[in-house]
Structure formats: structure tokens, C-alpha cells
Amino acid sequence: MKLIFSMLCKHFFLFCAGILFLAGEAACDLFQPALMSHIVDDGVKQGNPHIILFFGLFMLATAAVGAACAVMRSILSATASQLVAKELRSLLYRKIQTFSFANMDRFPPAALLTRMTNDVTQIQRFINGLMRILVKAPFTCIGAVFMIVTRTPQLTPVLVGILSGCIVLTIANMVYGFPRYQRMQQCLDRLNRVSQQFLNNIRVVKAFGREKEEEDRFGSSADALAQAGIQAQHISAAVTPMIHLIVNLGIIALFLLSRNESPNHVGRIMASVTYLTQMTFSLNMVSSIFNTMARASASAARIQEILTEQPAMKSPWNPLPVSLDQKEQIEFQDVTFFYPGAESAVLHHISFSIGPGLTGIIGPTGSGKSTLARLLPRFYDPESGHIFIGGVDAREQNPSALRQMVGFVPQQAAIFSGTIRENLLWGNPDASEEAIQKAAQMACADRFIEALPEKYDTRLGQGGVNLSGGQKQRLCIARAFLRQPRLFILDDCTSALDAATEAAVLNNLTSYGKQGIVILISQRVPAVMGAGQILCLEKGQLCGQGTHQELLKHCEVYQEIYHSQIGDDVHG
């Protein structure tokens, strides 16, 4: 809850103004039964029409002022809650931007999405209710108690009993409800995760005919969420009727205690009943807002978990300048790496150096090729050992500055909604039209782009649904070319290209290697055999380094890969 109140403090004057209008609204509500009492006792009973008219107009004016205060309070509470929600989402978004890959491994996208949407909405509802109910309810309740005690003091024992019972029920509601609402949010996380996985892989699901299994998996998650919701509502469903029962018993006690009252005090008894009703309504409001508070507390704790998460990778206090000229190298010294939470290392004591030009990295599936590529732009830091880029330890460099000189093309083609031009400009927002077209030519993407009716202004669907796999890969390569990086990393991103297009792209990469370091990761020998040097990995260890011909002679793993892909003659 500390997070919620710290956000409210930023809108202190807005909150205070809302409370002032709320106090006016509550005061007007409390005046109504007293005015009604005068109308009945002094007007109706005495047959005095002037009293009836005077206090009737007074009631009307009081109701109008109360309505105006309610409107202003509603506007201010809605504004405050919307502003807090907006700031929370912005805080979360900025915080997530600072996360490294290790942080993202801990908080999957579905969990982050739930926090930015549902959890923030729960807090928004609570703040709106806080200004609308939680402040008004005690004010009204205390005012009603005061009016009853001063007008009918014989009802004090009844009030003590009612208030004691209602307070016990409200506390029980909070204690019981909080952990169950927390469990409910966790179940919602799981449901979002299952839904996201299904939607992201719907083509695979349909291709394998696994709709029934996915439906069962979703149903299981939905059932868990429903059960958690039912459990969370159990006590709150019982609290409200019990509060009504207690107050109704109080009203019966009021009539019993008032049986000897003078007939001229009927209005006073009616006012006391109305005040008891107002008190009941206030206690019900408090009970309902505590349900919302239990949800908001659970959501605030989950949001706080993100906001207090320390980025796994930080820039050093005095980062050293990043430089990769045509003479400098990348060097791995005894590098070992574990993924967060993993029991075994993915890379074991890797040591090598890479100079300008095209370097190929090859190895069986799971050998650590992609992991090695992720260490170079400092997506992760190694568990032990050192990575030197341009002679400087990567840990001593600012990750953002380092990535400015890196062009990274991942295995999974990342295409954003927008035009082809907008997608390419992600590589360099200030690039000229000539540079865009040159980058497309280097990636052999200009051929299919020019064939499109809108050419570079063709709009792409989310994930590039209106492109083939090879077209998506070429756009991603073109985007990296547009960046003009000093370090160009391609992680098995030519797998969907036909042989002729792949050969043309590899030829352009070889030419580009004359002005920087190009690292090409692949599982296929033809893709890397033309590289100046090749690193061969197996089970996270470097088992060979050299040219294609050198590895054919001395590296058994490379020979096996070559034999499985090319043929029996390993010396071909």
C-alpha cells in the first residue's frame, strides 16, 4: 500500500479538493434526517404548513448542494485515479526498459503484461473508491453515530454492539481476502501466459491438430482462476448480509427501546432509523472497499516487485569508451556462462579471438552458438571469465554505447506493424532514402520490395504476417545493414533463403567484413565455409578453430557435420 499512497502524494491538492467536496456531500446527507425530523414533529404533527414549507425547501437546497459536491468529487476522484494509473504504467514501462535478458527470464511477458494492465486497473479502482467511499463512509458513519447519540442517547448500547460486530466482520474480510486475491492474480498470470503461447503458436497448433489439448490446457487455467475467485469472494459474500442482519437487529432494538417515547417524537425516531440506515450503508461501503483494497494490495505488491527489481546488468560508474576499428579484436578469455536458474553451464571455459572480416560459428543444436552471440552485445554477462571488445573488458563498457555499434539479427525474425520503410528505419532513424535502398540491396531485399505496389511504403501486419519467411529474414538483415555496425552478428538468420539468395547475401557480408567484424552463426556448412575463420562448438565447448580446410583435417565434430550435409569426401 505504500506504493499507492506515495503515488497519491503526487496529487495531494487534487486529493484534498476531492475530500473537501466529499465532506460537503456527507454533511448534506447527514442534515437530511434531522430536517425530516423537524418536518414530522414540528410541521406535520403540529399542523404548521410554514414549518413544512421552510424545512422542505431547506431539504431541497441541501440535496442540491450535496448533489453538486458529489459531481465534483466524482470528477476529481476519476481524474486522480486516471493520473495515478497513467504514471504507474509509465513507471513500469520505463523500468522494464532497463531490464536485461536475465531480468526478462525471471518475469515472462505474460506476467509483465498482467501487471501493466490488470494490476494497474485494480489500483485505479481502489483510488477511485478511496476518494468516493473510504473517506466518505467513516465521515458519514461517525456523523450518524453522533446524531443518534445526541438525539436518542438511550440507543448508545445498541450502537456499540452494531459497530463492534461490523468491525470484526470487516477485519476478518481483510485478513481472509488478501492472500486469496494474491492467488487470484497469480492464476490470471498463468491464464495470460497460456493464451499468449497459444496465440503466438496458433499455426503450429493447427498444423499438428492439437486444438483439443490446448483447449484443455486453457480450461485448466480458467478453472484455477475461477476457483481462486470463488474462494476470494466466499467471505465477502457472507459479510454484507451479516452486516445487514446486525443493523436490522439494531433497528428492532431501537423500536423496543423507543416504545415509551412521546407520540410527538415520531420524527426523531424516524431520523434515528434513517441514521442507522446511513450507518449500515457506510459500513457496507467500507466492507466493499476493503475487498477492493485487498485486490489493490496484492496488485501493488506485484507492481512493487517489478519496480524494486534491480537490473541484472548495470553500466559501470565510469564506463570506458567503446571502439572497434579495423585493427582491433574481440577476445573471449576462459568464459563460462549459466542461464539464470540453470544447474549446468551452457558455455564451458571458452577462449578465442576474432579479428575484422567474416567469422563463422557452427555446431550441433544446443552447442551454445546463440548463447555466445548474446554475450557479445552484453545481453548477458558471463559467470566467469572475460570478454574484451576492442581491448576493453565488456563489463567496463556502457551496454547502450556498446550496442550502438552492434548490428544483431536474431534467429526469430522481428517485424513490427508499420511500413517496410518504418521497419528498416529501426536500424537507423536518421538514414536517407539512398541509404535505405542500399541496405535493402545488400540484403537482397530490394527485389521483392520493388515488386510490391507500394514498394517501401507497403504496410506490414504484426509479425510480418503478409511476408514469407525468407522476406522477413532479408528485411531484418537489411535493417542491420542500415545501422552500419562495427560488429555485425547474424544468428542463423538465412535458413529460409534459397541457395542463390543466400549466396548473394553471404557475398555481401564477406565484402562488409572488410570494414568491420562480421559473425555468422549457422548449423549449415555451406553458409560458413567461405569465412576467414570458423569456430566449431559442441556441448558448450570450443572443439575447433580455423579455416574450412583446417577444420576438415583436424576437427572431428566439423568433419561429422560436413559428412552429414555435403557427402563422404571430407576433403572436398
Secondary structure in CASP SS format (residue, H / E / C, confidence):
PFRMAT SS
TARGET T0000
AUTHOR 0000-0000-0000
METHOD secondary structure of the structure
MODEL  1
M C 1.00
K H 1.00
L H 1.00
I H 1.00
F H 1.00
S H 1.00
M H 1.00
L H 1.00
C H 1.00
K C 1.00
H C 1.00
F H 1.00
F H 1.00
L H 1.00
F H 1.00
C H 1.00
A H 1.00
G H 1.00
I H 1.00
L H 1.00
F H 1.00
L H 1.00
A H 1.00
G H 1.00
E H 1.00
A H 1.00
A H 1.00
C H 1.00
D H 1.00
L H 1.00
F H 1.00
Q H 1.00
P H 1.00
A H 1.00
L H 1.00
M H 1.00
S H 1.00
H H 1.00
I H 1.00
V H 1.00
D H 1.00
D H 1.00
G H 1.00
V H 1.00
K C 1.00
Q C 1.00
G C 1.00
N C 1.00
P H 1.00
H H 1.00
I H 1.00
I H 1.00
L H 1.00
F H 1.00
F H 1.00
G H 1.00
L H 1.00
F H 1.00
M H 1.00
L H 1.00
A H 1.00
T H 1.00
A H 1.00
A H 1.00
V H 1.00
G H 1.00
A H 1.00
A H 1.00
C H 1.00
A H 1.00
V H 1.00
M H 1.00
R H 1.00
S H 1.00
I H 1.00
L H 1.00
S H 1.00
A H 1.00
T H 1.00
A H 1.00
S H 1.00
Q H 1.00
L H 1.00
V H 1.00
A H 1.00
K H 1.00
E H 1.00
L H 1.00
R H 1.00
S H 1.00
L H 1.00
L H 1.00
Y H 1.00
R H 1.00
K H 1.00
I H 1.00
Q H 1.00
T C 1.00
F C 1.00
S C 1.00
F H 1.00
A H 1.00
N H 1.00
M H 1.00
D H 1.00
R H 1.00
F C 1.00
P C 1.00
P H 1.00
A H 1.00
A H 1.00
L H 1.00
L H 1.00
T H 1.00
R H 1.00
M H 1.00
T H 1.00
N H 1.00
D H 1.00
V H 1.00
T H 1.00
Q H 1.00
I H 1.00
Q H 1.00
R H 1.00
F H 1.00
I H 1.00
N H 1.00
G H 1.00
L H 1.00
M H 1.00
R H 1.00
I H 1.00
L H 1.00
V C 1.00
K H 1.00
A H 1.00
P H 1.00
F H 1.00
T H 1.00
C H 1.00
I H 1.00
G H 1.00
A H 1.00
V H 1.00
F H 1.00
M H 1.00
I H 1.00
V H 1.00
T H 1.00
R H 1.00
T C 1.00
P H 1.00
Q H 1.00
L H 1.00
T H 1.00
P H 1.00
V H 1.00
L H 1.00
V H 1.00
G H 1.00
I H 1.00
L H 1.00
S H 1.00
G H 1.00
C H 1.00
I H 1.00
V H 1.00
L H 1.00
T H 1.00
I H 1.00
A H 1.00
N H 1.00
M H 1.00
V H 1.00
Y H 1.00
G H 1.00
F H 1.00
P H 1.00
R H 1.00
Y H 1.00
Q H 1.00
R H 1.00
M H 1.00
Q H 1.00
Q H 1.00
C H 1.00
L H 1.00
D H 1.00
R H 1.00
L H 1.00
N H 1.00
R H 1.00
V H 1.00
S H 1.00
Q H 1.00
Q H 1.00
F H 1.00
L H 1.00
N H 1.00
N C 1.00
I H 1.00
R H 1.00
V H 1.00
V H 1.00
K H 1.00
A H 1.00
F C 1.00
G C 1.00
R C 1.00
E H 1.00
K H 1.00
E H 1.00
E H 1.00
E H 1.00
D H 1.00
R H 1.00
F H 1.00
G H 1.00
S H 1.00
S H 1.00
A H 1.00
D H 1.00
A H 1.00
L H 1.00
A H 1.00
Q H 1.00
A H 1.00
G H 1.00
I H 1.00
Q H 1.00
A H 1.00
Q H 1.00
H H 1.00
I H 1.00
S H 1.00
A H 1.00
A H 1.00
V H 1.00
T H 1.00
P H 1.00
M H 1.00
I H 1.00
H H 1.00
L H 1.00
I H 1.00
V H 1.00
N H 1.00
L H 1.00
G H 1.00
I H 1.00
I H 1.00
A H 1.00
L H 1.00
F H 1.00
L H 1.00
L H 1.00
S C 1.00
R C 1.00
N C 1.00
E C 1.00
S C 1.00
P H 1.00
N H 1.00
H H 1.00
V H 1.00
G H 1.00
R H 1.00
I H 1.00
M H 1.00
A H 1.00
S H 1.00
V H 1.00
T H 1.00
Y H 1.00
L H 1.00
T H 1.00
Q H 1.00
M H 1.00
T H 1.00
F H 1.00
S H 1.00
L H 1.00
N H 1.00
M H 1.00
V H 1.00
S H 1.00
S H 1.00
I H 1.00
F H 1.00
N H 1.00
T H 1.00
M H 1.00
A H 1.00
R H 1.00
A H 1.00
S H 1.00
A H 1.00
S H 1.00
A H 1.00
A H 1.00
R H 1.00
I H 1.00
Q H 1.00
E H 1.00
I H 1.00
L H 1.00
T C 1.00
E C 1.00
Q C 1.00
P C 1.00
A C 1.00
M C 1.00
K C 1.00
S C 1.00
P C 1.00
W C 1.00
N C 1.00
P C 1.00
L C 1.00
P C 1.00
V C 1.00
S C 1.00
L C 1.00
D C 1.00
Q C 1.00
K C 1.00
E C 1.00
Q C 1.00
I E 1.00
E E 1.00
F E 1.00
Q E 1.00
D E 1.00
V E 1.00
T E 1.00
F E 1.00
F C 1.00
Y C 1.00
P C 1.00
G C 1.00
A C 1.00
E C 1.00
S C 1.00
A C 1.00
V C 1.00
L E 1.00
H E 1.00
H E 1.00
I E 1.00
S E 1.00
F E 1.00
S E 1.00
I E 1.00
G C 1.00
P C 1.00
G E 1.00
L E 1.00
T E 1.00
G E 1.00
I E 1.00
I E 1.00
G C 1.00
P C 1.00
T C 1.00
G C 1.00
S C 1.00
G C 1.00
K H 1.00
S H 1.00
T H 1.00
L H 1.00
A H 1.00
R H 1.00
L H 1.00
L C 1.00
P C 1.00
R C 1.00
F C 1.00
Y C 1.00
D C 1.00
P C 1.00
E C 1.00
S E 1.00
G E 1.00
H E 1.00
I E 1.00
F E 1.00
I E 1.00
G C 1.00
G C 1.00
V E 1.00
D E 1.00
A H 1.00
R H 1.00
E H 1.00
Q C 1.00
N C 1.00
P H 1.00
S H 1.00
A H 1.00
L H 1.00
R H 1.00
Q H 1.00
M C 1.00
V E 1.00
G E 1.00
F E 1.00
V E 1.00
P C 1.00
Q C 1.00
Q C 1.00
A C 1.00
A C 1.00
I C 1.00
F C 1.00
S C 1.00
G E 1.00
T E 1.00
I H 1.00
R H 1.00
E H 1.00
N H 1.00
L H 1.00
L C 1.00
W C 1.00
G C 1.00
N C 1.00
P C 1.00
D C 1.00
A C 1.00
S C 1.00
E H 1.00
E H 1.00
A H 1.00
I H 1.00
Q H 1.00
K H 1.00
A H 1.00
A H 1.00
Q H 1.00
M H 1.00
A C 1.00
C C 1.00
A C 1.00
D H 1.00
R H 1.00
F H 1.00
I H 1.00
E H 1.00
A H 1.00
L C 1.00
P C 1.00
E C 1.00
K H 1.00
Y H 1.00
D H 1.00
T C 1.00
R E 1.00
L E 1.00
G C 1.00
Q C 1.00
G C 1.00
G C 1.00
V C 1.00
N C 1.00
L C 1.00
S C 1.00
G H 1.00
G H 1.00
Q H 1.00
K H 1.00
Q H 1.00
R H 1.00
L H 1.00
C H 1.00
I H 1.00
A H 1.00
R H 1.00
A H 1.00
F H 1.00
L H 1.00
R C 1.00
Q C 1.00
P C 1.00
R C 1.00
L E 1.00
F E 1.00
I E 1.00
L E 1.00
D E 1.00
D C 1.00
C C 1.00
T C 1.00
S C 1.00
A C 1.00
L C 1.00
D C 1.00
A H 1.00
A H 1.00
T H 1.00
E H 1.00
A H 1.00
A H 1.00
V H 1.00
L H 1.00
N H 1.00
N H 1.00
L H 1.00
T H 1.00
S H 1.00
Y H 1.00
G H 1.00
K H 1.00
Q H 1.00
G C 1.00
I E 1.00
V E 1.00
I E 1.00
L E 1.00
I E 1.00
S E 1.00
Q C 1.00
R C 1.00
V H 1.00
P H 1.00
A H 1.00
V H 1.00
M C 1.00
G C 1.00
A C 1.00
G C 1.00
Q E 1.00
I E 1.00
L E 1.00
C E 1.00
L E 1.00
E E 1.00
K C 1.00
G C 1.00
Q E 1.00
L E 1.00
C E 1.00
G E 1.00
Q E 1.00
G E 1.00
T C 1.00
H H 1.00
Q H 1.00
E H 1.00
L H 1.00
L H 1.00
K H 1.00
H H 1.00
C C 1.00
E H 1.00
V H 1.00
Y H 1.00
Q H 1.00
E H 1.00
I H 1.00
Y H 1.00
H H 1.00
S H 1.00
Q H 1.00
I C 1.00
G C 1.00
D C 1.00
D C 1.00
V C 1.00
H C 1.00
G C 1.00
END
